[in-house]
Amino acid sequence: MDFDEYQKKASEYDLSEATTDLKAVGFIEKVLGLVGEAGETADKIKKILRDKDGVVSDEDRDLVVKELGDTLWYIASIARYLDVPLNKIAIGNIDKLESRKQRNKLHGEGDIR
């Protein structure tokens, strides 16, 4: 499955109508959901560091993977609301990183480097 196939399939589970209206409840819910799931992912990893000295068990890995999946769903949904194929986002991100690597700018701050 590629990103665009995932995005299309993931849309089947969205209870809101896709809109580019940033003030729409459905859009805001997706943004808040993304932040929430990213936080849950970070919390799982924090607890592995704090409670297990950074040693990841198979169960821990499975729990983190589930949270990453939820995060991916929200990213795919937000992209769909903005009418942007998820594959385009993935390619654009790799292109940006490759450019930074070639210019020795992987380290540093700011979006434009």
Number of C-alpha atoms within 10 A of each C-alpha: 7 8 16 16 12 15 23 15 14 16 18 8 10 14 8 13 11 18 16 14 12 12 9 13 13 20 21 14 14 20 16 12 17 20 14 16 20 17 14 18 20 15 13 16 20 14 13 17 13 11 10 12 10 12 12 14 11 9 9 15 14 12 16 19 13 14 20 17 14 19 21 20 23 26 19 26 26 24 19 20 20 15 12 14 17 23 17 12 15 12 11 12 12 11 12 15 14 14 14 15 12 9 10 11 14 14 9 8 8 6 6 7 13
